[in-house]
């Protein structure tokens, strides 16, 4: 398989994860643009997303953790190192309306940056390829958790 074929598949699943299904069928989400992470989060107020849940961290905490993870992934693709305070990435549990909008905006920007970096990359080593696939899996996991947490809100 050519690297470009793999990359096209990766980018399609990345887009579905963040933006929802883009065609009449889907890779793994409901066939609905609102099933992606960005639309799922935009349907919540700051008050709702800040609520503690029976399962632990708030939706805001999961969102901040995903944003942090995207930053780490994009930094690695740029050849940069970043301090990885995974425990600290869960520290933000509550935000006001402005903070919630900003966090969702940062998440959106991180997604767009990752998409562009992956799309522009010509040569991949095994660590980079594994890293972006693992990162996508990580985001998909948190999307599933967030969608379940919403049932408690």
Sine and cosine of phi, psi and omega as CSV:
sin_phi,cos_phi,sin_psi,cos_psi,sin_omega,cos_omega
0.00,0.00,0.69,-0.72,0.05,-1.00
-0.96,0.29,0.51,-0.86,0.02,-1.00
-0.86,0.51,-0.58,0.81,-0.02,-1.00
-0.91,0.41,-0.54,0.84,0.04,-1.00
-0.92,0.40,-0.72,0.70,0.05,-1.00
-0.87,0.49,-0.70,0.71,-0.03,-1.00
-0.88,0.47,-0.66,0.75,0.03,-1.00
-0.86,0.51,-0.69,0.73,0.04,-1.00
-0.90,0.43,-0.70,0.71,0.02,-1.00
-0.86,0.52,-0.75,0.66,-0.04,-1.00
-0.90,0.44,-0.58,0.81,0.02,-1.00
-0.91,0.41,-0.68,0.73,0.00,-1.00
-0.95,0.31,-0.60,0.80,0.08,-1.00
-0.86,0.51,-0.73,0.69,0.01,-1.00
-0.89,0.46,-0.69,0.72,0.03,-1.00
-0.88,0.48,-0.64,0.77,-0.01,-1.00
-0.87,0.50,-0.67,0.74,-0.03,-1.00
-1.00,0.00,-0.59,0.81,-0.13,-0.99
-0.94,-0.35,-0.11,0.99,-0.06,-1.00
1.00,0.06,0.06,-1.00,-0.03,-1.00
-0.87,0.50,0.68,-0.73,-0.05,-1.00
-0.95,-0.30,0.03,1.00,0.00,-1.00
-0.60,-0.80,-0.16,-0.99,-0.06,-1.00
-0.96,0.29,-0.17,0.98,0.05,-1.00
-0.79,-0.61,0.14,-0.99,0.00,-1.00
-0.69,-0.72,0.35,-0.94,0.05,-1.00
-0.97,0.26,-0.71,0.71,-0.04,-1.00
-0.44,-0.90,-0.26,0.96,0.01,-1.00
-1.00,-0.01,0.19,-0.98,0.15,-0.99
-0.82,0.57,0.51,-0.86,-0.02,-1.00
-0.98,0.22,0.94,0.33,-0.13,-0.99
-0.40,-0.92,0.78,-0.62,0.02,-1.00
-0.88,0.48,-0.40,0.92,-0.02,-1.00
-0.98,0.19,-0.02,1.00,-0.01,-1.00
-1.00,0.09,-0.23,0.97,0.01,-1.00
-0.95,0.30,0.25,-0.97,-0.07,-1.00
-0.88,0.48,-0.70,0.71,-0.08,-1.00
-0.90,0.44,-0.71,0.70,0.02,-1.00
-0.93,0.36,-0.61,0.79,0.04,-1.00
-0.85,0.52,-0.71,0.71,-0.02,-1.00
-0.95,0.31,-0.58,0.81,-0.05,-1.00
-0.93,0.38,-0.31,0.95,0.03,-1.00
-0.99,0.16,0.00,1.00,-0.04,-1.00
-0.92,-0.38,0.66,-0.75,0.13,-0.99
-0.98,0.21,0.26,-0.97,0.06,-1.00
-0.87,0.49,-0.63,0.78,-0.01,-1.00
-0.89,0.46,-0.72,0.69,0.01,-1.00
-0.89,0.45,-0.74,0.67,-0.07,-1.00
-0.93,0.37,-0.34,0.94,0.00,-1.00
-1.00,0.05,-0.24,0.97,-0.07,-1.00
-0.90,0.43,0.69,-0.72,0.15,-0.99
-0.90,0.44,0.46,-0.89,0.00,-1.00
-0.85,-0.52,0.32,-0.95,0.05,-1.00
-0.89,0.46,-0.32,0.95,-0.04,-1.00
-1.00,-0.09,0.06,1.00,0.04,-1.00
0.91,-0.41,-0.88,-0.47,-0.15,-0.99
-0.86,0.52,0.51,-0.86,0.04,-1.00
-0.96,0.29,0.18,-0.98,0.09,-1.00
-0.87,0.49,-0.61,0.79,0.03,-1.00
-0.88,0.47,-0.66,0.76,0.02,-1.00
-0.88,0.47,-0.69,0.73,0.04,-1.00
-0.89,0.45,-0.65,0.76,-0.01,-1.00
-0.90,0.43,-0.70,0.71,0.03,-1.00
-0.90,0.44,-0.65,0.76,0.03,-1.00
-0.88,0.48,-0.69,0.73,0.04,-1.00
-0.91,0.42,-0.66,0.75,0.04,-1.00
-0.86,0.50,-0.71,0.71,0.03,-1.00
-0.87,0.49,-0.70,0.71,-0.01,-1.00
-0.89,0.46,-0.66,0.76,0.06,-1.00
-0.88,0.47,-0.65,0.76,0.04,-1.00
-0.88,0.48,-0.66,0.75,0.02,-1.00
-0.91,0.40,-0.65,0.76,-0.01,-1.00
-0.91,0.41,-0.72,0.70,-0.01,-1.00
-0.93,0.37,-0.59,0.81,0.06,-1.00
-0.87,0.49,-0.70,0.71,0.01,-1.00
-0.88,0.47,-0.66,0.75,0.02,-1.00
-0.92,0.40,-0.47,0.88,0.06,-1.00
-0.99,0.13,-0.04,1.00,0.00,-1.00
0.99,0.14,0.30,0.95,-0.02,-1.00
-0.98,-0.20,0.41,-0.91,0.14,-0.99
-0.96,-0.29,0.47,-0.88,-0.08,-1.00
-0.64,-0.77,0.60,-0.80,0.08,-1.00
-0.90,0.43,0.80,-0.60,-0.08,-1.00
-0.95,-0.30,1.00,0.06,0.03,-1.00
-1.00,-0.09,0.98,0.19,-0.06,-1.00
-0.88,0.47,-0.66,0.75,0.02,-1.00
-0.89,0.47,-0.66,0.75,0.02,-1.00
-0.91,0.41,-0.39,0.92,-0.01,-1.00
-0.94,0.33,-0.14,0.99,0.04,-1.00
-0.97,-0.24,0.04,1.00,-0.14,-0.99
-0.93,0.37,-0.57,0.82,-0.04,-1.00
-0.98,0.18,0.91,-0.41,-0.02,-1.00
-0.94,-0.35,-0.46,0.89,-0.07,-1.00
-0.68,-0.73,0.56,-0.83,0.07,-1.00
-0.59,-0.81,0.39,-0.92,0.15,-0.99
-0.99,0.11,-0.02,-1.00,-0.06,-1.00
-0.84,0.54,-0.71,0.70,-0.02,-1.00
-0.90,0.45,-0.72,0.69,0.01,-1.00
-0.88,0.47,-0.62,0.79,0.01,-1.00
-0.92,0.40,-0.67,0.74,0.07,-1.00
-0.88,0.47,-0.69,0.73,-0.01,-1.00
-0.90,0.43,-0.68,0.74,0.02,-1.00
-0.89,0.46,-0.71,0.71,0.03,-1.00
-0.90,0.44,-0.59,0.81,0.06,-1.00
-0.91,0.42,-0.67,0.75,0.04,-1.00
-0.91,0.42,-0.62,0.78,0.06,-1.00
-0.89,0.45,-0.71,0.70,0.03,-1.00
-0.87,0.50,-0.72,0.69,0.01,-1.00
-0.89,0.46,-0.64,0.77,0.03,-1.00
-0.90,0.44,-0.65,0.76,0.07,-1.00
-0.88,0.47,-0.74,0.67,-0.01,-1.00
-0.88,0.47,-0.62,0.78,0.02,-1.00
-0.91,0.42,-0.70,0.71,0.03,-1.00
-0.88,0.48,-0.71,0.71,0.01,-1.00
-0.85,0.53,-0.73,0.68,-0.04,-1.00
-0.92,0.39,-0.70,0.72,0.02,-1.00
-0.87,0.50,-0.68,0.73,0.01,-1.00
-0.92,0.39,-0.69,0.72,-0.03,-1.00
-0.89,0.45,-0.61,0.79,-0.06,-1.00
-0.99,0.14,-0.28,0.96,-0.09,-1.00
-0.95,0.31,0.75,-0.66,-0.01,-1.00
-1.00,-0.09,-0.74,0.68,-0.03,-1.00
-0.92,-0.40,0.72,-0.70,0.00,-1.00
-0.86,-0.51,0.67,-0.74,0.20,-0.98
-0.99,-0.15,0.15,-0.99,-0.09,-1.00
-0.88,0.47,-0.60,0.80,0.00,-1.00
-0.92,0.40,-0.66,0.75,0.02,-1.00
-0.91,0.41,-0.73,0.68,0.00,-1.00
-0.89,0.46,-0.72,0.69,0.04,-1.00
-0.88,0.47,-0.61,0.79,0.00,-1.00
-0.90,0.44,-0.69,0.72,-0.02,-1.00
-0.95,0.30,-0.56,0.83,0.05,-1.00
-0.93,0.37,-0.69,0.73,0.04,-1.00
-0.89,0.45,-0.65,0.76,0.02,-1.00
-0.88,0.47,-0.68,0.74,0.04,-1.00
-0.90,0.44,-0.66,0.75,0.05,-1.00
-0.88,0.47,-0.66,0.75,0.01,-1.00
-0.89,0.46,-0.71,0.71,0.02,-1.00
-0.90,0.44,-0.68,0.73,0.00,-1.00
-0.88,0.48,-0.64,0.77,0.06,-1.00
-0.85,0.52,-0.77,0.64,-0.04,-1.00
-0.93,0.38,-0.54,0.84,0.11,-0.99
-0.86,0.51,-0.71,0.71,0.05,-1.00
-0.88,0.48,-0.69,0.73,0.02,-1.00
-0.89,0.46,-0.73,0.69,-0.01,-1.00
-0.87,0.50,-0.68,0.73,0.01,-1.00
-0.89,0.45,-0.54,0.84,0.07,-1.00
-0.96,0.26,-0.64,0.77,0.02,-1.00
-0.88,0.48,-0.57,0.82,-0.01,-1.00
-0.85,0.53,-0.49,0.87,0.03,-1.00
-0.90,0.44,-0.41,0.91,0.02,-1.00
-1.00,0.05,-0.22,0.98,-0.05,-1.00
-1.00,0.05,0.00,0.00,0.00,0.00
